[in-house]
Amino acid sequence: MADTDKQSAMTYPTPEQYQGWKDDADDMDMSVSEWMQAMIEAGRKKFDAQVEPDEGIQEIRDKRNELKNQLEEAQERIRELEVRHQRRLERDEIIEFVEENPGATFDDITRKVIDTVPERVQRHLDELEGDALYIDEDGYYPESDG
């Protein structure tokens, strides 16, 4: 563009404004004049500040419900695995008892299992207390009652 194709324009920024403009211009490898011209033109452009959401409320609810269902299925699977694990531990305990006491009778094994019940029950109650159960002076109650 020839110099005759340009028009001079003036502005009187504060020293702080000018320094900010100069810093921004330097960051963009431009002169302050070029930067001012680009910023003024950018400001003149018409644009819609409205933002359209990527997803509608129903889509978000559907995804939330799907994730909730997946969580419930995973929790149920975990509960099943915990029960299987507990059964395996109990089986292993019986096997260990028989290995330590070859020829143990049904009554011997039953007595061993009965002898370990209070310890196992106490362990379960400790895990459930505050989560699913609470204890009062006279006994245990469902947490939903408390």
C-alpha positions in Angstrom: 0.0 0.0 0.0 1.4 3.4 -0.9 1.6 6.1 1.7 -1.1 8.1 -0.1 -3.5 5.1 0.5 -3.2 5.6 4.3 -4.8 8.1 6.7 -3.3 9.1 10.0 -5.3 8.6 13.2 -4.3 9.7 16.7 -5.1 8.4 20.1 -3.8 9.5 23.5 -3.5 6.4 25.8 -2.2 6.7 29.3 1.4 5.6 29.7 0.3 2.3 31.3 -2.1 1.6 28.4 0.6 2.4 25.8 3.1 0.1 27.6 0.5 -2.7 27.6 -0.2 -2.1 23.9 3.5 -2.0 23.1 4.1 -5.3 25.1 1.2 -7.0 23.2 2.5 -5.7 19.9 6.0 -7.0 20.7 4.5 -10.4 21.6 2.9 -10.5 18.1 6.0 -9.1 16.3 4.1 -6.0 15.2 4.6 -2.3 15.5 2.3 -0.5 17.9 0.5 1.1 14.9 0.0 -2.2 13.3 -1.3 -3.7 16.5 -3.7 -0.8 17.1 -5.0 -1.1 13.6 -5.5 -4.9 14.0 -7.2 -4.5 17.4 -9.6 -1.8 16.1 -10.6 -3.9 13.1 -11.1 -6.9 15.3 -13.3 -4.8 17.6 -15.4 -3.6 14.7 -16.3 -7.2 13.6 -19.8 -8.3 14.4 -19.9 -11.5 16.2 -22.5 -13.4 18.2 -21.5 -13.9 21.8 -24.1 -16.7 22.2 -22.6 -20.1 22.8 -24.6 -23.2 21.8 -24.0 -26.1 24.2 -22.5 -29.2 22.8 -25.2 -31.3 24.4 -28.7 -30.7 25.4 -30.1 -31.2 28.9 -31.8 -34.4 27.9 -28.5 -35.8 26.4 -26.7 -34.9 29.6 -29.4 -36.6 31.7 -29.3 -39.7 29.5 -25.5 -39.9 30.0 -25.8 -39.3 33.7 -28.4 -42.1 34.0 -26.3 -44.4 31.9 -23.3 -43.7 34.2 -25.4 -44.2 37.3 -26.6 -47.6 35.9 -23.0 -48.6 35.2 -22.0 -47.6 38.7 -24.8 -49.6 40.2 -23.8 -52.6 38.1 -20.2 -52.2 39.1 -21.1 -52.0 42.8 -23.3 -55.1 42.5 -20.4 -56.9 40.9 -18.0 -55.8 43.6 -20.5 -57.1 46.3 -20.7 -60.5 44.5 -16.9 -60.7 44.3 -16.6 -59.8 48.0 -19.0 -62.6 48.9 -17.1 -65.0 46.7 -13.9 -63.9 48.3 -15.3 -64.4 51.8 -16.5 -67.8 51.0 -13.1 -68.6 49.6 -11.5 -67.5 52.8 -13.8 -69.6 54.9 -13.1 -72.6 52.6 -9.4 -72.0 53.0 -9.8 -71.9 56.8 -11.5 -75.3 56.7 -8.9 -76.8 54.4 -6.1 -75.4 56.7 -7.8 -76.9 59.7 -8.1 -80.3 58.1 -4.5 -80.2 56.9 -3.4 -79.4 60.5 -5.8 -82.1 61.8 -5.8 -85.0 59.4 -8.8 -87.3 60.0 -10.9 -84.4 61.5 -14.6 -85.4 61.7 -17.5 -83.3 60.6 -18.1 -82.4 64.3 -14.5 -81.3 64.7 -14.8 -79.0 61.6 -18.2 -77.7 62.7 -16.8 -76.9 66.2 -13.9 -75.1 64.6 -16.3 -73.0 62.4 -18.5 -72.3 65.4 -15.5 -71.2 67.5 -14.5 -68.6 64.9 -18.0 -67.2 64.4 -17.8 -64.5 67.2 -14.6 -63.2 65.7 -16.0 -63.1 62.2 -19.3 -61.5 63.3 -17.4 -58.8 65.2 -15.3 -58.0 62.2 -18.4 -57.7 60.1 -20.1 -55.5 62.7 -17.1 -53.2 62.9 -17.1 -52.8 59.1 -20.8 -52.1 59.0 -21.0 -49.7 62.0 -21.4 -46.1 60.9 -22.1 -47.2 57.3 -25.1 -49.4 57.4 -25.6 -49.9 61.1 -25.3 -47.9 64.3 -25.1 -49.2 67.9 -27.2 -47.9 70.7 -27.2 -48.9 74.4 -29.6 -51.8 73.7 -28.4 -53.1 70.3 -27.7 -52.5 66.6 -30.1 -50.6 64.3 -30.2 -49.8 60.6 -28.4 -46.5 59.9 -31.5 -45.3 58.1 -33.3 -45.3 61.5 -30.7 -43.1 63.1 
